């Protein structure tokens, strides 16, 4: 099947840089599957920005001074665009996303290390132990010490 409306597909679904690379397909008729394979070669993955944002958070969550402006400066995004990206890819704000990354890392550390609660809090980017304890309890329903003890008891009972 010859693909119809080729120009419309390219102009609406490919970015300008990728469009230039895809223009060579106008030279001759092309099967739909071949065309899509060629276009995909030149297109960036749809979730590229999500992966980039996740990587940035993974690399920087330990910094207690990390701010939304830092990530916007790093990626050279406007605040408006940055807010939209976080909503689109994560369904929540930068602040909530960062908090969730920190809490997930803290939960792992509570299970996998014997570090003190305060060490874990600081290693995970919380500037204050009280903030960490409050946020952890609000998320997991119990304070970090109780959470760790229950988890350890569960592990012992499994043996």
N, C-alpha and C positions, 0 to 999 in steps of 0.2 A: 504494500500500500504506500503510495507516494504521499508524503506529509503536505497537507495544504496549510495555507496561512503561516508559512515559515517565518516571515518577517514579524508578524504579530507575536508569535511565540517567543522569538528572540528578544524583541523589544520589551515585552512585559515580564519575562521570566529570567532573563540573564542581565547581569550588571553590565555597565558600559564597557569595562575593561574586558570582560569575557565575550561581549558581543563582537568586538573586533576580531577576536580569535575564531569565532564561530561563523563569520561572514563567508569564509571560503566554501561553506556548504552550498552557497547559492550557485556555484559554478555548474552544477549538474543535478539532475534529480537524485534524490536519496531516500532510502527506505526510512521509515519512522524510527525503528529500533537503532539503526546506524546513527541517525541524527542525534537521538537522545544520548547515545553512548559518547558521541563526540562532544556534545555540550557538557555532559557531566564531567568529562576530563578537564574542562576549563573552569568549571564552577567550583567555588569554595564550598565546603560542607555547610549546610544550613545551621548547624549548631557550633560553628567555629567560635563565635563570640562566647557562647556558653562555656565551652571548654577553656577558653582563654581566661574568662572571669573565675571559673573554678580553680584553675591553676594558680592564679594570682592570690586567691584567698588561701589556698593550701600552703603557698609559700610565705604568706605574710600574716597569718592569723595570730602568730605568737607576739606580734607587735601590739602592745596595749594602746599605743598612740595612733593606730591605723584609723584613718578617716576616709569618708566617701570621696573627699576632694583628692586624696592621694591616688586612689584608683582611677579617678577621672583624669588626673594629670598624667598618670602612667600610660593610659590608653588614648589620651588626647580627645576625650569625649566631653561634650557639654554636660552639665548636670541634668538637663532635661532628657537628653538621649540616654544617659546612664541610668536614670530612674526608670525609663521605659524598658531598657534592656533587662534590668533586674526583675521588673514585673513580668516581662515576657518569658524569660527563661527560668525564673525561680518562683514566680508567683508571690514574691515578697520583697521587701526593701533590702537595700544593702546591709543596713544595721541588723535586721533579723537574720539575714543569710549569714553574716559574719558570726553572730551570736550562736547560730545553730552549728556552724563548723567548729567553733570553740567548744561548745558543749559536747559534741560528738567526740572530739579529740580528748576531752576531759573524761568522758565516760570510758573510753578505751584505756586511758591511763589508770583510772581507778581499778579497772579489771586486770590490767597487765603489769602494773608496777606496784612497788611498795612505797613509792614516794608519798610524802605527806600531802594532805589536802591543800595546804597553802602552796607547796611547790607545784603541784598540778595546776592550781589556779593561775599562778604566774607564768608557768610554761605554756599555758594555753591562751595567754594574752589578756587575762583579766588583771586589771590594775589593783583591784581590791578584793580581798578574800570575802568580805561581806557581800559584795556584788555577786561574786561567783556562787556563793552559797544560796543567796536569794533566788537567782535566776535558775540555778540547778534544781532547787526545790520546786519552783513554779513549773518547770518542765517535766521533771521525773517524779514529782509527788513526794519526795523525801530528800533530806539533806545528803550531801556527798558521803559522809561517814556511814550513815545508815544504809545507803545504797551499796557501798562497798562491802559492808558486813553481810548484808543479805546475799549478795552475789557470791561471796566467799563460802557462806553456808550452803548455798545451792550447789556449788562445785564440790564441796565435801560430801554432800548427800548423794551426788551422782556416782561417786567412786565406790 
